[in-house]
Amino acid sequence: MIELFIGCSLLLQVEITEQSIDDYFLCNHLQDVKQWYYKTEQYFENDTLFALAVMSCESDGRAKATGYNRDGSIDQGLFQFNNRTEKWLEKDIYNKDLDMYDVETNIKAARWLSFYDGWHHWNSSKHCWGRYARSG
């Protein structure tokens, strides 16, 4: 991880290319969520940097982030799980109550959902993370 942040600081001194611009923006996003790198890596492995980019776009790395939607639903935690999605996960997948403000629970549930159903659950912030997307 330290290499990534050293590399990010060096990006300002390289020739400007489309890739270096993408790398620079990714590095800026990762600054918000760097404290969650090791916990995220436990679950996302090779998709860790992408997951962190989504996390940054969703919550800026704030574990207690809360978003209030026009339809009355609430988004919670690092990956901003909608309370309706949380209820579905609790009932049909985990068979127990989940605390989406708990860092590990939120990251673990994001891994399960992205792996089995794709990243479309986070499409409301795709304008932010979409440039890094490698798959659905």
Disulfide bonds with the S-S distance in Angstrom:
Cys8-Cys27 1.88
Cys57-Cys128 1.99
